[in-house]
Amino acid sequence: MLSGNWKEKNKDSIKYAGDGAKKSIDKGLKQASTFMADADEGTSFEDVQNASVKWELANNSNNRELSNKARNEMIGHLSKENKEIY
């Protein structure tokens, strides 16, 4: 499973995450495949995974500004041409 590789690469950070953050990480990793299906050719799956996890963590922080910034980062990874809201 690709998300297992992401978790292995980030295991030192994940060990400090609380239960809520771990759920957000899992949700972000699961969504990454869906986002990747609509991504431009040449898009890095690892970049999409990272952006998806950040977006989920930001969404659950109840910080709208942080959430919007993470969403825009996700959009940037999905398409070099289309910067509209995903």
N, C-alpha and C positions, 0 to 999 in steps of 0.2 A: 504494500500500500504506500503510495507516495507521501501521504501525510505522516506516516511513520518516519520517513527520512527527515522531514521538517522537525518533528519532535525530537529526533535524535540529535540533530544539529543544534537545537535550542534547549537541550535538556538542563543545562546549568541555569538558565533563566526561568524555565518552567517550574523548577523545584521551589521557587520563591512565590509562585502564583497561588492565590487562594482558590477556593472551589468555584466561585463565580467567574474568575478569570480563566480557569481551566475549561469551563463550559464554553466561554466565548472563543477560546482558542480552537476547541473541537468544532464549533459551529463555523468559524472562519475557514478552517481547513476543509470541511465538507462542502462549503459553498464555492471554494476556489475552482473546483472542476467545472461547475456550472458557468462561472464567469469566464473561464478559459475557453469554453465552447464558443463564446461570442467574441473572443479576442482576435486582434489582428495577427496575421502570420508573423512569426518571429518573436512573439511575446514569450517571455520567460515564465514558465509555470511557477518557479520559485519566487519570482517577483510578485506574481498574482497571489500566491499563498501568503506572503508577508503582508501585502496590502489588505487582503481579506481579513487576516487575523487582526491587524491594526484597526480596521474599520469596526469589527465586532467588539473589540475592547473599548473603542471610543464610544460606540453606541450605548454600551452598558455603563459608561461613566456618567451619563446624564449631562454631558458637556456638549452642547450643540455646536459650538465653534470647533472643538476638537473632532467631533463626528463629521462635520462638513469638510474639514481639512483631510481627514482620512478617506472620505468618499472621493474627494477630488484626486487624491493620490491613486486610488483604485482606478478611476476613470483614465488617468494618465497612463497607467500600465496596460489598460485594455486596448487603447487606441491612440495612435500618434496623431490621427486626423480628427477624430470625433471627440470633442471635449464637453458634449452635452451630458446632462445628468443621466446616468445609466439606468 
